Amino acid sequence: MSGHGDAQPMKSRKSGALKGVAEVPGDKSISHRSLIFGAMAVGETRITGLLEGQDVLDTAKAMRAFGATVTRLGEGAWTVNGVGVGGFQEPVDVLDVGNSGTGARLIMGTMATTPITATFTGDASLRKRPMGRVTDPLSLFGTRAYGRQGGRLPMTIVGAANPVPVRYTLPVASAQVKSAILLAGLNAPGETVVIEKEPTRDHSERMLLGFGAKLSVEKTSEGHVITLTGQPELRPQTVAVPRDPSSAAFPVCAALIVEGSDILVPGVSQNLTRNGLYLTLVEMGADIEFQNPREEGGEPVADLRVRFSGNMKGIEVPPERAPSMIDEYPVLSVVASFAKGKTVMRGVKELRVKESDRIDAMARGLEACGVRVEEDEDTLIVHGLGAGGVPGGAVCATHIDHRIAMSFLVCGLASKAPVAVDDGSPIQTSFPIFEGLMKGLGAEIERG
């Protein structure tokens, strides 16, 4: 059952060739951040291409609760009149951030160095996810957190009245944790330093610079050293949100495994910290052309021409690539099922603490579809059956996880028998137009 309402069973079946243009929504990571940074700037930030999925709408609602004026002008067009760094007011009610771990963790960081108190909750899935990885480093600023056992929501954050700058080395590769610390550092005096051993998505750093913060990134023997000078006045911006590479993954992967397909996915972010899936697919033998490369909203983008690729082969995915494709492993494991031979995905233990334990969810679902899978704490291995070789015929549990739901619906488009999911309603959190977009390309997807 979804945290946002009744469960919505869905089913997909073997489809004819997918054809047409797939205009996927705006990038979720950048959408969250554009609202948050706009709320911390002084003046009006204008946003186009904002993803209007439930996760992002919950972040907009939270920014209003902290005192910013957030207005929807039309489809994807929003304005945010901010209150300045350190200007957040105390919310009068509990903040429900729904299914969004990104929203929860970034907003906790944003308020952590302002002397106010806020209580966070979320849906059943989010209440299972650990927040200690964020609240532990935030405590170094002087912030206090009171949550359920294991550092889980509901949780009350008491912002530091006299914050101190922090130097912190990330124990795990996490853009959410990095960003939360940088956001907290905005309202702390002096320099806050974050060191990451492996690079993660850098949208926060790019956007901080765009909004006028003083920030530097240096590559050293320790890793990437990010230094932020606190207490700037952020300037409002015009933000054009590029299309989300994580959402684009679903029509792209579907076209690769459905015979005869030929689609165009325009304007997809090609940020080097987000494009690991596309590098991996090309290495497997996928027919993907990256056309018209350009820059939009400070981010590199390209149009993707994708054709059916019936001769893809399993590969070993470099573990150091994991941070740049962590959300795409579920749908990659589907593609791997239709490739020839073994695809080995190592360094993926972060998948166990996402919206669900994604390693377990994909392994059980693929096994039910007739695919041999091996796993351990940090590894997922899929033994591919080649083009058209997946039996299918299963009902797969989504565990209130949007990416698990979409991945198995992609699987059913090319398997011998239909594939059903017990609940497709979480798809609304990140890709509300998924069903309509895929049907528009010719995908056979139905409800019930």
C-alpha positions as CSV (number, residue, x, y, z in Angstrom):
1,M,0.0,0.0,0.0
2,S,1.3,3.4,-0.9
3,G,2.0,6.1,1.7
4,H,-0.1,8.5,-0.4
5,G,-3.3,6.4,-0.8
6,D,-4.6,3.1,-2.0
7,A,-2.4,0.6,-3.8
8,Q,-2.7,0.7,-7.6
9,P,-1.8,-2.7,-9.3
10,M,-0.4,-2.3,-12.8
11,K,0.7,-4.7,-15.5
12,S,2.8,-4.6,-18.7
13,R,2.9,-7.0,-21.6
14,K,5.0,-7.7,-24.6
15,S,4.8,-4.6,-26.9
16,G,5.3,-3.7,-30.5
17,A,8.2,-1.4,-31.4
18,L,8.4,1.7,-29.3
19,K,8.5,4.8,-31.5
20,G,8.4,8.6,-31.0
21,V,9.7,11.4,-28.8
22,A,9.9,10.8,-25.0
23,E,9.9,14.2,-23.2
24,V,10.7,13.2,-19.7
25,P,10.2,15.5,-16.7
26,G,12.7,17.9,-15.2
27,D,15.5,16.6,-13.1
28,K,14.3,15.7,-9.6
29,S,17.6,16.6,-7.8
30,I,17.8,20.0,-9.4
31,S,14.1,20.6,-8.9
32,H,14.5,20.1,-5.1
33,R,17.5,22.3,-4.9
34,S,16.1,25.1,-7.0
35,L,13.2,25.5,-4.5
36,I,15.5,25.3,-1.5
37,F,18.2,27.7,-2.8
38,G,15.5,30.0,-4.0
39,A,14.0,30.1,-0.5
40,M,17.5,31.0,0.9
41,A,18.1,33.8,-1.5
42,V,16.9,37.4,-1.1
43,G,14.5,38.2,-3.9
44,E,12.6,36.3,-6.6
45,T,14.0,33.1,-8.2
46,R,12.2,32.0,-11.4
47,I,12.2,28.3,-12.3
48,T,11.2,26.6,-15.5
49,G,11.0,22.9,-16.2
50,L,10.4,22.0,-12.5
51,L,9.4,18.4,-11.9
52,E,5.9,18.4,-10.5
53,G,6.1,15.0,-8.9
54,Q,4.9,14.6,-5.3
55,D,8.4,14.6,-3.8
56,V,9.2,18.0,-5.2
57,L,5.7,19.4,-4.3
58,D,6.3,18.3,-0.7
59,T,9.6,20.3,-0.8
60,A,7.7,23.3,-2.1
61,K,5.2,23.0,0.7
62,A,8.0,22.8,3.3
63,M,9.7,26.0,1.9
64,R,6.3,27.8,2.4
65,A,6.2,26.5,6.0
66,F,9.6,28.1,6.6
67,G,8.3,31.5,5.3
68,A,9.3,31.6,1.6
69,T,6.6,32.5,-0.9
70,V,6.4,29.7,-3.5
71,T,4.1,30.3,-6.4
72,R,3.1,28.1,-9.4
73,L,2.7,30.1,-12.6
74,G,2.0,27.3,-15.0
75,E,3.2,23.9,-16.0
76,G,6.8,23.6,-14.7
77,A,7.0,27.4,-14.1
78,W,7.4,28.5,-10.5
79,T,8.7,31.5,-8.6
80,V,10.3,31.5,-5.1
81,N,10.6,34.7,-3.0
82,G,13.2,33.8,-0.5
83,V,13.9,34.9,3.1
84,G,17.7,34.9,3.0
85,V,20.3,32.7,4.6
86,G,19.3,32.2,8.2
87,G,15.9,33.8,7.6
88,F,13.7,30.7,8.0
89,Q,10.8,31.0,10.4
90,E,9.7,28.2,12.7
91,P,7.0,26.0,11.0
92,V,3.7,25.9,12.9
93,D,3.0,22.3,12.1
94,V,4.8,19.0,11.4
95,L,6.5,18.8,8.0
96,D,5.4,15.8,6.0
97,V,8.0,15.2,3.2
98,G,6.2,12.1,1.9
99,N,8.5,9.6,0.2
100,S,11.4,11.9,-0.4
101,G,14.7,11.1,1.3
102,T,16.4,13.9,-0.7
103,G,13.8,16.4,0.5
104,A,14.0,15.3,4.2
105,R,17.8,15.3,4.3
106,L,18.4,18.5,2.4
107,I,15.8,20.4,4.3
108,M,17.2,19.2,7.6
109,G,20.6,20.6,6.6
110,T,19.0,23.9,5.4
111,M,17.5,24.6,8.8
112,A,20.2,23.0,11.0
113,T,22.1,26.2,11.7
114,T,19.1,28.5,12.3
115,P,17.8,28.6,15.9
116,I,14.3,27.2,15.2
117,T,12.7,23.8,15.8
118,A,11.0,21.6,13.2
119,T,9.5,18.1,13.2
120,F,9.7,15.9,10.1
121,T,7.7,12.9,9.1
122,G,7.0,11.0,5.9
123,D,5.3,8.0,4.5
124,A,5.7,4.4,5.6
125,S,8.7,3.9,3.3
126,L,10.6,7.0,4.4
127,R,10.0,6.3,8.1
128,K,12.1,3.2,7.7
129,R,15.1,5.0,6.2
130,P,18.1,6.0,8.4
131,M,18.6,9.7,9.1
132,G,21.6,9.4,11.3
133,R,24.0,9.7,8.4
134,V,22.8,13.3,8.1
135,T,22.0,14.2,11.8
136,D,25.4,12.9,13.0
137,P,27.4,15.4,11.0
138,L,24.8,18.1,11.6
139,S,25.4,17.7,15.3
140,L,28.9,18.9,14.8
141,F,27.5,22.3,14.0
142,G,25.6,22.3,17.3
143,T,22.3,20.9,15.9
144,R,20.3,18.5,18.0
145,A,18.0,15.7,16.6
146,Y,15.4,13.6,18.4
147,G,14.0,10.7,16.5
148,R,12.7,7.1,16.7
149,Q,15.1,4.3,17.5
150,G,17.7,3.9,14.8
151,G,17.6,7.6,13.9
152,R,14.3,7.3,12.0
153,L,11.3,9.6,11.4
154,P,9.3,11.2,12.9
155,M,12.2,13.4,14.0
156,T,12.5,16.8,15.6
157,I,15.5,19.0,14.6
158,V,16.6,21.8,16.9
159,G,18.7,24.2,15.0
160,A,22.0,25.5,16.4
161,A,21.8,28.9,18.0
162,N,25.5,29.5,17.7
163,P,26.7,27.2,14.9
164,V,30.4,26.5,14.3
165,P,31.9,25.6,11.0
166,V,32.6,21.9,10.3
167,R,35.3,19.8,8.6
168,Y,33.8,16.4,7.7
169,T,34.9,13.4,5.6
170,L,32.0,11.5,4.1
171,P,32.0,7.8,5.3
172,V,29.8,6.8,2.4
173,A,29.4,8.3,-1.1
174,S,26.2,10.3,-0.7
175,A,25.2,13.5,-2.4
176,Q,22.4,13.9,0.0
177,V,24.7,14.0,3.1
178,K,27.2,16.2,1.3
179,S,24.5,18.7,0.3
180,A,23.0,18.7,3.8
181,I,26.3,19.7,5.3
182,L,27.0,22.4,2.7
183,L,23.5,23.8,3.3
184,A,24.0,23.9,7.0
185,G,27.4,25.5,6.4
186,L,25.7,28.4,4.7
187,N,24.6,29.9,8.0
188,A,27.7,29.0,10.0
189,P,30.6,31.5,10.3
190,G,34.0,30.7,8.6
191,E,34.7,27.8,6.3
192,T,32.8,24.5,6.2
193,V,34.8,21.7,4.5
194,V,33.4,18.5,3.1
195,I,35.7,15.7,1.8
196,E,34.4,13.0,-0.4
197,K,36.6,10.1,-1.4
198,E,34.4,9.3,-4.4
199,P,32.7,12.1,-6.4
200,T,28.9,12.2,-6.1
201,R,26.4,14.3,-8.1
202,D,27.5,17.9,-7.9
203,H,24.3,19.8,-8.4
204,S,24.5,21.5,-5.0
205,E,28.0,22.9,-5.8
206,R,27.0,24.1,-9.2
207,M,23.9,25.8,-7.8
208,L,25.7,27.3,-4.8
209,L,28.1,29.0,-7.2
210,G,25.2,30.2,-9.4
211,F,23.4,31.7,-6.5
212,G,26.6,33.6,-5.4
213,A,28.1,31.5,-2.7
214,K,31.9,31.4,-2.3
215,L,32.9,27.7,-2.9
216,S,35.9,25.9,-4.2
217,V,36.5,22.2,-5.1
218,E,40.1,20.8,-5.0
219,K,41.2,17.3,-5.9
220,T,43.7,16.1,-3.3
221,S,45.1,12.8,-2.0
222,E,42.2,12.8,0.5
223,G,39.7,13.1,-2.3
224,H,37.5,16.0,-3.5
225,V,37.8,18.8,-0.9
226,I,34.8,21.2,-1.0
227,T,35.3,24.4,0.9
228,L,32.3,26.8,1.5
229,T,32.5,30.2,3.1
230,G,29.5,30.7,5.4
231,Q,27.0,33.6,5.7
232,P,26.8,34.8,2.1
233,E,23.9,36.7,0.7
234,L,22.5,34.5,-2.0
235,R,21.3,36.2,-5.2
236,P,18.0,35.0,-6.8
237,Q,18.4,33.2,-10.1
238,T,16.6,32.1,-13.2
239,V,16.9,28.3,-13.2
240,A,16.1,26.1,-16.2
241,V,15.8,22.6,-15.0
242,P,17.2,20.0,-17.5
243,R,15.4,16.7,-18.0
244,D,16.1,14.0,-15.5
245,P,18.6,11.3,-16.5
246,S,17.1,8.9,-13.9
247,S,13.6,9.3,-15.4
248,A,15.0,9.1,-19.0
249,A,16.5,5.7,-18.0
250,F,13.1,4.0,-18.2
251,P,12.1,4.8,-21.8
252,V,15.7,4.4,-22.9
253,C,16.0,1.0,-21.3
254,A,12.6,-0.1,-22.7
255,A,13.6,0.9,-26.2
256,L,16.8,-1.1,-25.9
257,I,15.0,-4.4,-25.1
258,V,11.7,-4.0,-27.1
259,E,12.4,-5.3,-30.7
260,G,12.3,-2.7,-33.5
261,S,12.2,0.3,-31.1
262,D,13.6,3.7,-32.2
263,I,13.0,6.7,-29.9
264,L,14.3,10.2,-29.2
265,V,14.7,11.5,-25.6
266,P,15.6,15.2,-25.9
267,G,17.4,17.5,-23.5
268,V,18.7,14.9,-21.0
269,S,21.3,16.0,-18.4
270,Q,24.7,14.6,-19.1
271,N,26.3,15.7,-15.9
272,L,29.4,13.5,-15.4
273,T,28.2,12.7,-11.8
274,R,24.9,11.3,-13.2
275,N,25.7,9.6,-16.5
276,G,27.0,6.2,-15.2
277,L,24.1,4.2,-16.6
278,Y,24.5,5.6,-20.1
279,L,28.3,4.7,-20.1
280,T,27.4,1.3,-18.8
281,L,24.7,0.7,-21.5
282,V,27.1,1.7,-24.3
283,E,29.7,-0.7,-22.9
284,M,27.1,-3.5,-23.0
285,G,26.5,-2.8,-26.7
286,A,23.5,-0.4,-26.5
287,D,22.7,1.6,-29.6
288,I,22.6,5.1,-28.1
289,E,23.6,8.3,-30.0
290,F,24.2,11.5,-28.0
291,Q,23.1,14.2,-30.3
292,N,23.3,18.0,-30.1
293,P,25.4,18.3,-26.9
294,R,24.9,21.7,-25.3
295,E,24.5,23.5,-21.9
296,E,21.2,24.4,-20.3
297,G,20.8,26.0,-16.9
298,G,24.5,25.4,-16.1
299,E,24.2,21.6,-16.8
300,P,25.5,19.7,-19.9
301,V,22.6,18.1,-21.8
302,A,22.1,16.1,-25.0
303,D,19.4,14.5,-27.1
304,L,19.4,10.7,-26.9
305,R,18.6,8.6,-30.0
306,V,17.9,5.0,-28.8
307,R,17.3,1.9,-30.9
308,F,16.6,-1.7,-30.0
309,S,19.8,-3.5,-29.2
310,G,19.4,-7.3,-29.4
311,N,23.1,-8.2,-29.0
312,M,23.9,-6.6,-25.7
313,K,26.4,-8.5,-23.5
314,G,26.8,-8.7,-19.8
315,I,29.7,-6.8,-18.3
316,E,31.3,-6.1,-14.9
317,V,30.2,-2.5,-13.9
318,P,33.2,-0.7,-12.2
319,P,32.3,-0.2,-8.5
320,E,33.6,3.3,-8.6
321,R,30.9,4.2,-11.0
322,A,28.1,3.5,-8.5
323,P,27.7,7.0,-7.2
324,S,26.9,8.3,-10.7
325,M,24.2,5.7,-11.3
326,I,23.0,4.6,-7.9
327,D,19.3,5.1,-8.7
328,E,19.6,3.3,-12.1
329,Y,20.7,-0.1,-10.9
330,P,17.2,-1.5,-10.7
331,V,16.4,-0.8,-14.4
332,L,19.9,-1.8,-15.4
333,S,19.3,-5.1,-13.8
334,V,16.3,-5.5,-16.1
335,V,18.4,-4.7,-19.2
336,A,21.0,-7.1,-17.9
337,S,18.3,-9.8,-17.9
338,F,17.9,-9.3,-21.7
339,A,21.6,-9.3,-22.4
340,K,23.8,-12.3,-23.1
341,G,25.9,-13.5,-20.1
342,K,26.6,-12.2,-16.7
343,T,26.3,-8.6,-15.5
344,V,28.1,-8.0,-12.2
345,M,27.2,-4.9,-10.2
346,R,29.5,-4.3,-7.2
347,G,29.8,-1.5,-4.6
348,V,26.0,-1.1,-4.5
349,K,25.2,-1.6,-0.8
350,E,23.7,1.9,-0.7
351,L,20.8,0.4,-2.6
352,R,19.8,-1.4,0.6
353,V,18.8,1.8,2.3
354,K,16.9,3.5,-0.5
355,E,13.1,3.7,-0.6
356,S,13.3,-0.1,-0.2
357,D,16.1,-2.6,-0.1
358,R,16.5,-2.4,-3.9
359,I,18.9,-5.3,-4.2
360,D,16.5,-7.6,-2.5
361,A,13.5,-6.2,-4.3
362,M,15.0,-6.6,-7.7
363,A,16.5,-10.0,-7.0
364,R,13.2,-11.5,-5.8
365,G,11.2,-10.0,-8.6
366,L,13.7,-11.1,-11.4
367,E,13.8,-14.6,-9.9
368,A,10.0,-14.7,-10.1
369,C,10.3,-13.7,-13.7
370,G,12.6,-16.6,-14.4
371,V,16.0,-14.8,-14.2
372,R,18.9,-16.3,-12.2
373,V,20.3,-13.7,-9.7
374,E,23.1,-13.8,-7.1
375,E,23.5,-11.2,-4.4
376,D,25.4,-10.3,-1.2
377,E,25.4,-7.2,0.9
378,D,27.3,-5.1,-1.7
379,T,26.7,-7.0,-5.0
380,L,24.0,-7.9,-7.5
381,I,24.8,-10.4,-10.3
382,V,22.2,-11.0,-13.1
383,H,22.6,-13.9,-15.5
384,G,21.2,-12.6,-18.7
385,L,18.9,-14.7,-21.0
386,G,19.4,-12.7,-24.2
387,A,16.9,-10.7,-26.2
388,G,13.4,-12.0,-25.7
389,G,14.6,-14.7,-23.3
390,V,13.0,-13.6,-20.0
391,P,9.9,-15.7,-19.2
392,G,8.1,-13.0,-17.1
393,G,4.7,-14.0,-15.7
394,A,5.2,-12.7,-12.2
395,V,3.6,-10.3,-9.8
396,C,6.4,-8.3,-8.3
397,A,6.3,-6.4,-5.0
398,T,7.3,-2.7,-5.2
399,H,7.8,-2.1,-1.5
400,I,6.4,1.5,-1.9
401,D,9.3,2.2,-4.3
402,H,8.8,4.1,-7.5
403,R,11.9,2.8,-9.3
404,I,11.1,-0.8,-8.5
405,A,7.6,-0.3,-9.9
406,M,8.8,1.3,-13.1
407,S,11.7,-1.2,-13.6
408,F,9.4,-4.2,-13.6
409,L,6.9,-2.5,-15.8
410,V,9.7,-2.0,-18.3
411,C,10.6,-5.7,-17.9
412,G,7.1,-6.8,-18.9
413,L,7.3,-4.9,-22.2
414,A,9.8,-7.4,-23.6
415,S,9.2,-10.6,-21.6
416,K,7.3,-13.6,-22.9
417,A,4.5,-13.3,-20.4
418,P,3.1,-10.1,-18.7
419,V,4.7,-8.7,-15.6
420,A,2.5,-7.1,-12.9
421,V,3.4,-4.9,-9.9
422,D,1.4,-4.9,-6.7
423,D,1.4,-1.1,-6.4
424,G,2.3,1.5,-9.1
425,S,1.1,4.5,-7.1
426,P,4.6,5.5,-5.8
427,I,5.5,6.3,-9.5
428,Q,3.7,9.7,-8.8
429,T,6.5,10.7,-6.5
430,S,9.1,11.1,-9.2
431,F,7.6,10.5,-12.7
432,P,3.9,11.3,-12.7
433,I,3.6,11.2,-16.5
434,F,5.4,7.8,-16.8
435,E,2.3,5.8,-17.8
436,G,1.1,8.3,-20.4
437,L,4.5,8.8,-21.8
438,M,5.2,5.1,-22.2
439,K,1.8,4.4,-23.7
440,G,2.4,7.3,-26.2
441,L,5.5,5.4,-27.4
442,G,3.5,2.2,-27.9
443,A,4.0,0.5,-24.5
444,E,1.4,-2.0,-23.4
445,I,0.7,-0.9,-19.8
446,E,-2.6,-1.2,-18.0
447,R,-4.0,-0.7,-14.5
448,G,-5.6,-3.3,-12.3
